[in-house]
Amino acid sequence: MPEFKQIKLVLEDGTEFQGKSFGYEKSVAGEVVFYTAMTGYPESLTDPSYTGQILVSTYPMIGNYGVPKDLAEEGIFQFYESSKIHISGLIISDYSTEYSHWNAMKSLGDWLKENNVPGIFDIDTRALTKILREKGSMLGKIVIDEDIELSDPNTENLVAKVSTSEVKTYGDGDHRVVLVDCGVKYNIIRCLLKRNTTVVRVPWDYDFSQEEYDGIFLSNGPGDPAMCDATVTNIKKAIEQDKPIMGICLGNQLLARAAGAETYKLKYGHRSHNQPVLLKDTNRCFITSQNHGYAINSETLPADWETLFENVNDNTNEGIRHKTKPFFSTQFHPEASSGPVDTEYLFDEFIKNIEESKK
């Protein structure tokens, strides 16, 4: 059994947890949040929506299946959601030093070290999660050698950090979709490509009104949607047209803000693979994968917009749609593959809207 360095987690209220290092050894600060997935840490860790956050896994044992091979097609990694790890740090209870999976190429600890991301284990994550559930998401820091100041990542424009810096095109399908990259997960691109599309991925602040397109897709991403005024301005131009729009996660919030609604920060956010979501005015409920800290204030939606989905647990908004035009978005992730996939049909609805608009 290898020896692990003693380190600590410090929360903004002064609470300290002692643990052991299994990742890159540096002190980091960020927003401490938890997620409830039993599997899928390669997907979660590479999700740009977690930028600036210290992630707590509520599932006790992590690392037992290692990390998959980083194979890529057209610049898109097959088993990851971006080209690198985006979390600031990882907090777990039990770290498995032995990994076993047919597709594994390295350990979780080695992967963290390669990406300069610290990891801490031997933490009572049940006690930590109870604190976060009672007080909400908190600032915190992993302290290894030298102490550092706390910092709030939500005061920064995190989207600008994770968005592409240039226009990129994928595929050669019949439907031309402009993908506004606010921190897109690769599986969104995969889901679009297998539906006969050409995907034009553009930066978060790109004026896509100059592009020829059949539909607009607004991606997920990190941080406060209020930081993305440039994106909202461009979406407002698209709303004036009749070409279909679909958004996911941050894209849901940005579409709402472009429509004239307000957003707000949730107490602790939704970061799990088991959130029940109700299709509005029906009894149809979906189990969804989610990762967000902000939400739409449904009461501020203009008269020509309406709630599409609602969270069964806390009745927060989980999606909106225009009453007459082909615009809709979801707060949850229908493209997620580390959790349930029963909402991926929404990509089909988006393509149907495109086909109808081209007639």
N, C-alpha and C positions, 0 to 999 in steps of 0.2 A: 504493500500500500504506500503510494507516494506521500510525502509530507506537503501540507498546504499552509500557506502563509495566513496568519491571523489578520483579519481586517474588520471593519465595522460599517454598518449602515446608520446614518443619523437623519432623523426626520426634523422638520421645521419646528415642531413643538418640543424638541429636545430629546425625544425618545431615541434610545440607541439599541441596536441589535448587534451582537458579536457573531462573526461568521468566518468562513475560510475562503480564500481566493482560488478560483479555478480558471480564470480568464487572463486578460491583459492586466498588468499591474500598474494602474494609474488611478488617481482620485478623479471622480466625476460628479457633477451635480445635474439635477433635472427634476422633472415632475414624476413622483412615484405613483404608478397605477398598477392595477392587477388584471389578469385575464384568467379565464376558467377552462381553457382547452386542455384536454387530456393528451392530444397529439398535435402535430403540425407546427412545432417550434421553428423549423426552417422557413416556413411561410411567414409566421408572425414576426420573426426577427428581421426579415428582409422587407417587411412592409414599411414603405416610407411614411405612413401615417403615424408610426411610433417615434418619429424623429424627436429628439429632445427628452425622451421619457425613459425612466428607469423602470423596467418591467418586472412585475412579480408574478410568478406562476403559482396558481393555487393547487395545481396537481403536484403531489409530493415528489415523485421521482422523475427526473429529467436527464436526458442524455443517453438513455439505454439503447436507442437505435441510431445514434451517431448523426452524421451529416451526409446528405447524398452528393453524388458527383455533380460538378458544376458544368454540365453540358449545355451548349447554346446553339440555337438556330436563329438566323437573321438577327443576331445580337440579343436574343431573348433567352435567358437561362431557363432550362426545362423544369427545374425543381425549385427555383427561387422566385421571389416576386420583385426583385430588383438585383442590381449587380453587387450589392454589399449589405452588410448588417446596418440597420438604421437606429436601433435602440441605443441609448447612452450606456446602459448597464443592465445586467440580468440578475435577478434574485430568486433563488430556489431553495427548497428544503433539502432534498437528497440528490446528490450528483452521482450518476453512474459512471464510474471510471472505465467500465467494460461496456462496449457497444456491439450490437449484433443486428445487422440488416443486410439483405442481399445487395442493396444499392449504396451502402455506406462507404465513404472513402476516408473519413477522418472523424475524430472525436469532437464533441461540442466545445470542449475546452480549447482544443487546438484552433478551431474555427474562430472562436472569440479572440484568441491571441493574434491571429492573422489579420483581423479587422480592428485591432486596438480597442477592443471593448472589454471592460472588466466584468467578471462574474463572481457572485458571492453565494455560497451554499452553507448548509448547516444552520439555516435561519428558521425560526418558528413562523412559517408563512401563514399559519392559521391565525396567530395572534396579530401579525402585521396586517392581514386582510381585514380583521375585525376593526382595527383602528381606522383603516381607509374607508370601511363601510360606514363607520359612525361619523367620522370627521370629514370625509370626502377626500378626493385626490390631494396629495400634499407635496410640497417641495421636499427634496431630500438630497443626500449625497452619500456616495460610497467612498470611504476614506481609507487609503492604503498606507502611504508613507507620509505625505504632507497634507495638512488640512486645507480646505478650500472654502470659498463662500458659496452660499446657496444661490441659485439662479433660476428664474422663471422662463422657460423656453417660449411660453405663449406671448411674451412681449416682443418676440422677433417674428419676422416674416419667414416662417419655416418653409412655406411653399416655394419661395424663391431659391431656397437651398437645395431642394430635391427635384425640381422640375428640369426637364431637358433644356439645353441652351440653344438647340438648333432644331429645325424642322426635319423629321425623319419619316420615311414612308415604308410601310410593310404590306406585303401581299399585292395581288393584282385582281381582286374580285370586282364584281359589277357595281357594287354600292360604295361610293366614296364617302368615308366618314372622317371628319376632323375630330381628333381626340385631343382635348385640352388637358395637358399634362400638369396636374397640380401635385403630383406624387403618385403616379399611376402604378398599380400592381400589374405585373406582366400577364396575369391570367385574364385581365380585362381585354388585353390585346389578343390573347389566344382565343377567347370566346367570340370576339368580333371576327377574327380571321377565318374561323371555321364556319362562318355564316356568309360567305361570298362577298367579302368586303375588301376594299383597299383602305388601309388605316393611315391617315396623315397625322402624325403626332407632333403637336406644336407646343411651344413654351407657354407657361401660365398667363403671361401678359401679352401674348401675340394677338394682333388684330386679324382674326381669321375671316373677317368679312371680305377680304381680298381674295379668298380661296374659292374655288369651285367645289361644291360639296353637296351630298344628298342628305346628310344628317350630321348633327353635332353630338359629341359624347363628352360629358364633363366628369373627370376622374375624381377618385378619392385623393386625400392628402392630409397633411398634419396641420395642427394649430387652429388659430382663430380665423373664421371666414371674413371677419372685418378687415383683415390685412390684405385682402385680395380685391381691392377696389378696381384695379385695372381689368381683372377677369370679369367682374360684374358689369363693367361698362361695355365690354365686348359681348357679353351674353344678352344685354339689353337690346343691342342691335339685332341679334339673332331672333329674339322674341318677336320683333316686329315683322319677321318673315313667317312663312308657314312650314318651313322645313323641320322635320322631326328633331327633337332634343331628348336625350336621356342623360341622367346624372346618377352618380353613386357616392354616398357618404358626404365628403366635403362638397362634391358636385351637387348634391341635394340642397345643401345650405346655400351655395352660391346661386343656384337657380331661384331659390326663394327670395334671396336678397335682391336679385335682378328684377323679380316680379314686384318687389316693394314690401316684402315681409321682413321681420326682425329675427335675429338669432340670439342665443344666450348660452352661457357655459353651464353644463350640468354639474351637479355636486360631485359625482365620481365617474360619470360617463358610462358607456356600455362597451365592454371589451370582453366578449365571450363568443362561444360557438353554439349557444343554446338559448337565444333570446326569442320568446314567442311574439309573433307579429300578426296582427289581424288585418285582413283586407277589409277596408272600411265598408260598412253597411252590408256585410255578409257574415257568415259563421265560419269562413275559411281562415284557418290559422296556419302559419308557417313557422318552423324553427329555423332561425337565421344566425349567421355569423356577423359579428359587429366589432367595430373599433372606432369609437369617436368620443370626444369630450364636449362637443357643442351640439345644439339642437335648434330646430325651427320653432318659433312661437306660432302655433297654428292659428291663434286668434287674430294675428296680424296679417293673415293671407288676404289679398284683395278678393273682391267678389267673383272674379272670373277664374279663380283658382280654388282648389279644394284638397283636403287631406286624402291621400290614397291608402296609406297604411298607418297603423297605430300600434304602439308597444302595449302588450297586454299587462305587463308588470307595473308600469308607471304611467301609462296613457300618453307618453311623449310621442311626438310626430316621428313617423318612420317612412314618410314619402309624400309627395304631392303630385298633382297633375292639373293641367289646364282643362277647363270644362269643354272647350270647343276645338282647341288646337292640339297637334300631336306632340305635346311636351309632358314628360313625366320623369320622376326621379325617386330613388330610394335611399334611406339612411343606412340600411343594412347592405351586406355584400353578396349579391347573387352570384358573383364569380368565385367566391371562396371555395377552395378544394380541401382544406384541412378540417372543414366542418360540413354541415348539411349542404346539399346541392339542389334542393327542391325549388329554388327560386331562379335557377338559371334560365327558365323559360322567358323571363323578362327581356332577355336579349332577343329572343324570337319576336316578342311584341314590338321591340324597337325596329327590327328589320321589316316587319309587316307594315309599320307606319311609313317606313321609307318606300317600300314598294307601292303603297297606296298613293303616296305623294308624287310618285314619278309617273302615274297613269295619266 
